[in-house]
Amino acid sequence: MKVLMVGERPKRDVDNGLENHIKNLLDNLQNTEDVDILFSSFLKSEIPWEKRTSLSFKISFDIPVRYLLSLSAFTRKFRPDILHVHGCSVSPYTYFQIFSPFDFKRVLTVHGITSQEAKGGNYGELPRMMSFLYELLEKYAYRRADRIIVLNNGKKKWISERHGKRIGDKTVVINNGVNMDTIAEISAIEGLREKQRSEIGVPNDSFVIFLAKGFVHCNGQEYLIRAMPDLVRSREDIKLVLAGDGPTMKPMKKLSEELGVASSIRFLGTIPNTEVLKQVFASDVMVLPSTRHGGVEEGFSIFLLESMAMGKPVVVTRVGGSLECIVDGQNGLLIPEEDSGAIVSSILRLHDDSELRERLGRRARTDVIERWTWQKNAESVHREYLKLISQDGSRTAT
């Protein structure tokens, strides 16, 4: 079967979850004998068109006209059986899925629900008309899709309730995964713990808490920073390391200064995924303090899965997809959202109990290997391709 996949092009040094997902899915699908797959992105495409002309609408509607026209011309030649779109439910790639006239099967992997994120403030203050357009385009994207893939059961439930049973019935849950080969390579680097700590100015004998997420309200960095005064008063060796960037980063730096804990926190900014993995290896505990800010919930965090695959103990709020992979007290600790006190008590518990850290981390790693690898993700996606192709043997329109 021929598959044309479109989405954000992964850089050599992947630095976000969407790129990580696409890169690993492509790597694994390309090893499948019956799949001829070609990937395209309007940012920088493997198909030979480099420049793009954009028709820009107010706020964030950006339509790469030249790219979409070139993609249409190429599609007539490639004649894919399946178009697989990655991104938010409204993006330049879904415009092609919605409006293209070709007779291929359409698969949409939803990494974020645009209308939810817009209402949650991730795009700033939007005019009412813009929010309406988001919802309208989202509705047609779901209607045009033959299969919708979401990362957790909560997203499937939301789509079903919002858009009806017909849309819900063609929505499937396929979780993110982990590349265990990469985990093994990082873990085998000699002296990595000491080197990594030295590079960011953290003493070797520190107890390091780590979080790598974009700085937006729903990722909850505020509650982790607010926990730091009590943590450092109780255990002087505790340090917090935060990777990522975004609109709340400057306010969080200011908050750390106001609370008098700036010297105990390292802000690394955006770093490649390989550096995230190195920092996970060099840290003691990972915390994912996600919230339901504005209705936006955690999907199925790759950072969480990679931390578990490294055998690290994790502290996670009871939000979104995290509830589908963490069993409290077995492979991690679950806490209420927006609760800095709960973060403090969980971190202190792990700080003082090395046997608990080891037990949680060991079980977490086992669970990831058994359930959440990119190979398993690709196998699930491949099965959905086969189901769609078997329905009517569709071909591209000429």
LUMVEXTOR-839472 format. One record per residue (C-alpha): residue in three letters; x, y, z. Coordinates in steps of 0.05 Angstrom, whole numbers, plus 32768, in hexadecimal, padded with zeros to 4 digits. Each point is the difference from the previous one (the first is absolute). Layout:
  residu    xx    yy    zz
     Ala     X     Y     Z
...
***
This chain:
  residu    xx    yy    zz
     Met  8000  8000  8000
     Lys  8016  8047  7FF3
     Val  7FFD  8031  803B
     Leu  800A  804B  7FFB
     Met  800E  801B  8046
     Val  8000  804B  800E
     Gly  8010  8027  803E
     Glu  8036  8027  8024
     Arg  8043  7FE9  7FE5
     Pro  802D  7FE2  8036
     Lys  8042  8024  8007
     Arg  8040  7FD9  8009
     Asp  7FFE  8012  804A
     Val  7FB7  7FF5  8010
     Asp  7FE9  8031  8036
     Asn  7FB4  7FF5  8007
     Gly  7FCF  7FC8  8009
     Leu  7FDF  8007  7FBB
     Glu  8043  7FFB  7FDC
     Asn  8014  7FC5  802C
     His  7FBF  7FDC  7FEF
     Ile  8006  800A  7FB5
     Lys  804A  7FEE  7FFD
     Asn  7FF8  7FBF  8026
     Leu  7FC0  7FEC  7FDB
     Leu  8022  800C  7FBD
     Asp  803D  7FD8  8015
     Asn  7FD6  7FC4  8014
     Leu  7FCE  8003  7FC6
     Gln  8039  8002  7FCE
     Asn  8014  7FBB  8019
     Thr  7FBC  7FE5  7FED
     Glu  8004  7FD9  7FBF
     Asp  7FBC  8012  7FE3
     Val  8004  804B  800D
     Asp  801E  8032  7FCE
     Ile  8001  803F  8029
     Leu  8012  8047  7FEE
     Phe  8002  803A  8031
     Ser  7FF4  804A  7FF1
     Ser  8000  8040  8028
     Phe  7FF6  8048  7FEB
     Leu  8038  8015  802F
     Lys  8034  7FDA  7FD8
     Ser  7FEB  7FC8  7FD3
     Glu  8020  7FC1  7FE5
     Ile  7FD9  800F  7FC1
     Pro  8029  8033  7FD9
     Trp  7FDE  8041  800F
     Glu  8025  802C  8032
     Lys  7FDD  8043  7FFE
     Arg  7FB9  800D  8015
     Thr  7FCF  8038  7FF5
     Ser  7FD1  800B  803A
     Leu  7FBC  8020  8000
     Ser  7FFC  8019  8048
     Phe  7FC0  800E  8025
     Lys  7FFC  8028  8040
     Ile  8018  7FDC  803F
     Ser  801B  7FBB  7FEE
     Phe  7FDF  7FE9  7FC0
     Asp  803C  7FF5  7FD2
     Ile  7FF3  7FDD  7FBE
     Pro  803E  7FEC  7FD8
     Val  7FDF  8007  7FBC
     Arg  803C  7FEC  7FD4
     Tyr  800D  7FC3  802B
     Leu  7FB8  7FE8  7FFD
     Leu  7FFD  8009  7FB4
     Ser  8042  7FDB  7FF8
     Leu  7FE7  7FC9  802F
     Ser  7FC1  7FF8  7FD6
     Ala  8029  7FFA  7FC0
     Phe  802E  7FCD  8020
     Thr  7FC5  7FD8  801C
     Arg  7FE5  7FF6  7FB9
     Lys  8042  7FDF  7FEE
     Phe  800D  7FD8  8040
     Arg  7FB8  7FE7  8004
     Pro  8000  7FEF  804B
     Asp  7FCF  7FD0  801D
     Ile  8002  8025  8042
     Leu  800C  8048  8015
     His  8017  8002  8048
     Val  7FFE  8046  8020
     His  8022  8011  8042
     Gly  7FF5  803E  802A
     Cys  7FCA  8026  8024
     Ser  7FBA  7FF5  7FE8
     Val  8006  8042  7FDA
     Ser  8043  800C  7FDC
     Pro  801A  800D  7FB9
     Tyr  8003  7FB5  7FF7
     Thr  7FB7  7FF5  8011
     Tyr  7FED  8034  7FCC
     Phe  801B  7FCF  7FCC
     Gln  7FDA  7FC7  8021
     Ile  7FC0  8027  8001
     Phe  8000  8020  7FBB
     Ser  8028  7FD1  7FD3
     Pro  7FD4  7FDB  7FCC
     Phe  8029  7FC0  7FFE
     Asp  7FE2  7FBC  800E
     Phe  8031  7FE8  8035
     Lys  7FF1  7FE9  8046
     Arg  800B  8037  8032
     Val  8021  7FF3  8043
     Leu  8005  803A  8032
     Thr  802C  7FF8  803E
     Val  7FEA  8036  8030
     His  8039  8018  802C
     Gly  7FD8  803A  801B
     Ile  7FB8  8017  7FFB
     Thr  8003  8047  7FE5
     Ser  7FBE  8019  801B
     Gln  8012  7FE7  8046
     Glu  8044  8020  7FFF
     Ala  7FE5  8042  7FE5
     Lys  7FCE  8004  8038
     Gly  8037  7FED  8031
     Gly  8027  803E  7FEB
     Asn  803A  7FDD  7FDD
     Tyr  7FF7  802E  7FC4
     Gly  7FF3  8040  8028
     Glu  7FBF  8025  8000
     Leu  7FD9  7FED  7FC1
     Pro  7FC4  8026  7FE2
     Arg  7FBF  7FDA  8004
     Met  7FFE  7FF8  7FB4
     Met  8045  7FDF  8000
     Ser  7FEA  7FCE  8035
     Phe  7FC3  7FF1  7FD6
     Leu  802C  7FF3  7FC2
     Tyr  802D  7FD2  8028
     Glu  7FC4  7FD6  8015
     Leu  7FE3  8000  7FBA
     Leu  8041  7FE8  7FE0
     Glu  8009  7FCD  8037
     Lys  7FBB  7FE4  7FF3
     Tyr  800D  7FF7  7FB5
     Ala  8045  7FE2  800D
     Tyr  7FDF  7FCA  802A
     Arg  7FC9  7FF5  7FCD
     Arg  8030  7FF9  7FC6
     Ala  802D  7FCF  8025
     Asp  7FF6  7FB5  7FF6
     Arg  8027  7FF2  8040
     Ile  8011  802F  803A
     Ile  8039  7FEC  802D
     Val  8005  801F  8046
     Leu  8034  7FF4  8036
     Asn  7FD2  7FF0  803B
     Asn  7FBA  7FEA  8012
     Gly  7FEE  8045  801B
     Lys  800A  801F  7FBB
     Lys  7FD5  7FCA  7FE0
     Lys  7FC9  800C  8033
     Trp  8003  804B  7FF5
     Ile  7FFB  7FF9  7FB4
     Ser  7FC7  7FCE  8005
     Glu  7FD8  802C  802F
     Arg  800E  8040  7FD9
     His  7FF7  7FE6  7FB9
     Gly  7FD2  7FC4  8007
     Lys  8002  7FB4  7FFB
     Arg  8012  7FFD  7FB6
     Ile  8040  8027  800C
     Gly  800E  7FDA  8041
     Asp  7FF9  7FBC  7FDE
     Lys  8038  8010  7FCF
     Thr  802E  801A  8037
     Val  8034  7FD0  801D
     Val  8032  8008  8038
     Ile  8049  7FF2  7FF1
     Asn  8030  8017  8036
     Asn  8044  8020  7FF7
     Gly  803E  7FD5  8008
     Val  8049  7FFD  8013
     Asn  803E  7FED  7FD7
     Met  8021  7FCE  802F
     Asp  803F  7FFD  7FD4
     Thr  800B  804B  800C
     Ile  7FF3  7FF6  804B
     Ala  8035  7FCA  8001
     Glu  8033  802A  7FDB
     Ile  7FF7  803C  802F
     Ser  8003  7FD4  803E
     Ala  8041  7FE1  7FE8
     Ile  8026  8042  7FFC
     Glu  8039  7FFC  8033
     Gly  8000  8036  8036
     Leu  7FC0  8020  7FE4
     Arg  7FE1  8010  8044
     Glu  803C  8028  8019
     Lys  800C  8022  7FBD
     Gln  7FB8  8015  7FF7
     Arg  7FFC  801D  8046
     Ser  8041  8025  7FF8
     Glu  7FE8  8020  7FBF
     Ile  7FC3  801F  8021
     Gly  8023  8012  8041
     Val  7FDF  7FCD  802E
     Pro  802B  7FDD  8035
     Asn  8008  7FB4  7FF9
     Asp  7FE2  7FF3  8044
     Ser  7FC0  8028  7FF1
     Phe  7FBB  7FE0  7FFD
     Val  7FE8  8017  7FBB
     Ile  7FB8  8009  7FEA
     Phe  7FF6  8007  7FB5
     Leu  7FC8  8016  7FD2
     Ala  8004  800B  7FB4
     Lys  7FC0  8020  7FE5
     Gly  7FED  8040  7FDD
     Phe  7FF2  803C  802D
     Val  7FB5  8007  7FF9
     His  7FCC  8001  8038
     Cys  7FE7  7FB9  7FF7
     Asn  8046  7FE2  800D
     Gly  7FFE  8019  8047
     Gln  8047  8018  800C
     Glu  7FE4  8034  8030
     Tyr  7FEB  7FCC  8033
     Leu  8044  7FDE  7FFD
     Ile  8025  8041  800B
     Arg  7FD0  8012  8039
     Ala  8013  7FBE  8021
     Met  804A  8012  8000
     Pro  8003  802C  803F
     Asp  7FE6  7FC8  802C
     Leu  802B  7FCD  7FDC
     Val  8042  8025  8008
     Arg  7FF0  8012  8048
     Ser  7FF5  7FB6  800F
     Arg  8039  7FE3  7FD7
     Glu  8038  8030  7FEC
     Asp  801A  7FD1  7FC9
     Ile  7FC1  8006  7FD5
     Lys  8007  8022  7FBC
     Leu  7FCC  800B  7FC9
     Val  8012  7FFE  7FB6
     Leu  7FCD  801A  7FCC
     Ala  8008  7FF7  7FB5
     Gly  7FD3  8022  7FCD
     Asp  7FEA  8044  7FEA
     Gly  7FBE  8025  7FF6
     Pro  7FD5  803B  8016
     Thr  8002  7FF0  804B
     Met  804C  7FF7  8005
     Lys  8010  8048  8013
     Pro  7FC9  8004  8035
     Met  8019  7FBE  801D
     Lys  8047  801B  8005
     Lys  7FE5  803D  8023
     Leu  7FD7  7FD4  802F
     Ser  803E  7FD8  8013
     Glu  8024  8041  8012
     Glu  7FC5  8019  8028
     Leu  7FFD  7FBF  8027
     Gly  804B  8002  800E
     Val  800F  7FBE  7FDD
     Ala  8020  8018  7FBF
     Ser  8044  7FE4  8015
     Ser  7FE1  7FBB  8006
     Ile  7FE1  7FFF  7FBB
     Arg  8020  7FF9  7FBB
     Phe  7FDA  8018  7FC3
     Leu  801E  7FDE  7FC3
     Gly  7FD2  801A  7FC9
     Thr  7FF0  7FD4  7FC4
     Ile  8030  7FC6  7FF8
     Pro  8002  7FC6  7FCE
     Asn  7FDF  7FBF  8015
     Thr  8044  7FDE  8007
     Glu  8013  8034  8034
     Val  7FBD  7FF6  8023
     Leu  8010  7FB6  8005
     Lys  8045  800E  801C
     Gln  7FE2  802E  8035
     Val  7FCC  7FCB  8012
     Phe  8039  7FCF  800A
     Ala  8025  8032  802C
     Ser  7FC3  8010  802B
     Asp  7FE0  7FDD  803B
     Val  7FB5  800E  7FF8
     Met  7FD4  8018  7FC7
     Val  7FC2  8029  800E
     Leu  7FC7  800D  7FCF
     Pro  7FD2  8033  8023
     Ser  7FCF  8008  7FC6
     Thr  7FBD  8023  800B
     Arg  7FBD  8005  7FDC
     His  800B  804A  7FF1
     Gly  7FC9  8019  7FD3
     Gly  7FE9  7FB9  7FF0
     Val  8044  7FED  7FE3
     Glu  801B  7FBE  801C
     Glu  8040  7FD9  7FFB
     Gly  8000  7FD1  7FC3
     Phe  802E  7FC5  800A
     Ser  8042  801F  8015
     Ile  803E  7FE6  7FDC
     Phe  802A  8021  8037
     Leu  7FDA  7FD5  8033
     Leu  800A  7FC0  7FD8
     Glu  804A  800E  7FF4
     Ser  800A  800D  804B
     Met  7FDE  7FBF  8010
     Ala  802A  7FDB  7FCC
     Met  803E  801B  8022
     Gly  7FE8  7FDF  8040
     Lys  7FF4  8042  8024
     Pro  7FC9  800C  8034
     Val  7FCB  8031  7FE8
     Val  7FCE  802E  8024
     Val  7FC5  800F  7FD4
     Thr  7FBE  8026  8008
     Arg  7FBE  7FDC  7FF4
     Val  7FF5  8020  7FBC
     Gly  7FF6  7FE6  7FBA
     Gly  8027  7FC7  7FE3
     Ser  802D  7FFA  803D
     Leu  7FC7  7FDC  8023
     Glu  8003  7FCA  7FCA
     Cys  8048  7FED  800E
     Ile  800E  800F  8049
     Val  7FE4  7FD4  8038
     Asp  800B  8024  8042
     Gly  8034  7FDE  802B
     Gln  8012  7FCC  7FCB
     Asn  8024  8023  7FC8
     Gly  7FFC  8048  8018
     Leu  7FDD  8030  8030
     Leu  7FBF  8023  7FEE
     Ile  7FEE  8043  8020
     Pro  7FC8  8033  7FF9
     Glu  800A  8037  7FCD
     Glu  8011  8048  8015
     Asp  8018  7FE6  8044
     Ser  8047  8016  8013
     Gly  7FF8  7FE0  8044
     Ala  7FF5  7FBC  7FE0
     Ile  803F  800B  7FD6
     Val  8027  800F  803F
     Ser  7FE9  7FC2  8026
     Ser  800C  7FD2  7FC4
     Ile  8045  801B  7FF2
     Leu  8015  7FFB  8049
     Arg  7FE5  7FB9  8003
     Leu  802B  7FEC  7FC3
     His  803C  8027  8019
     Asp  8001  7FD9  8041
     Asp  7FF0  7FBB  7FE4
     Ser  8032  7FE5  7FCD
     Glu  7FDE  7FBC  8000
     Leu  7FBE  8020  7FEC
     Arg  8023  8026  7FC8
     Glu  8020  7FC1  7FE6
     Arg  7FC0  7FD7  8004
     Leu  7FD5  8034  7FDC
     Gly  8034  800B  7FCB
     Arg  800B  7FB5  7FF3
     Arg  7FB5  7FF4  7FF7
     Ala  7FF8  803E  7FD4
     Arg  8037  7FE8  7FD1
     Thr  7FE1  7FBB  7FFA
     Asp  7FBC  801E  7FF0
     Val  801D  802C  7FC8
     Ile  8025  7FC6  7FE0
     Glu  7FC1  7FD5  8001
     Arg  7FCE  8035  7FE8
     Trp  801C  8041  7FE5
     Thr  8037  7FFA  7FCC
     Trp  8000  8022  7FBC
     Gln  8000  7FBC  7FDF
     Lys  7FBE  7FF0  8021
     Asn  7FE6  8045  7FEC
     Ala  8013  7FF3  7FB7
     Glu  7FE1  7FBB  8001
     Ser  7FBE  801E  8018
     Val  8002  8036  7FCB
     His  800F  7FCC  7FCA
     Arg  7FC4  7FD7  8016
     Glu  7FD3  803D  7FF7
     Tyr  801D  800B  7FBA
     Leu  7FF0  7FB8  7FED
     Lys  7FB9  8006  801A
     Leu  7FF4  803E  7FD6
     Ile  801F  7FE3  7FC1
     Ser  7FD7  7FC0  8007
     Gln  7FBE  8027  8002
     Asp  7FFF  8011  7FB6
     Gly  8046  8000  7FE3
     Ser  7FFD  804B  7FF5
     Arg  802D  8023  7FCD
     Thr  8013  8048  7FF6
     Ala  7FD6  8028  7FD0
     Thr  8021  8014  7FBE
***
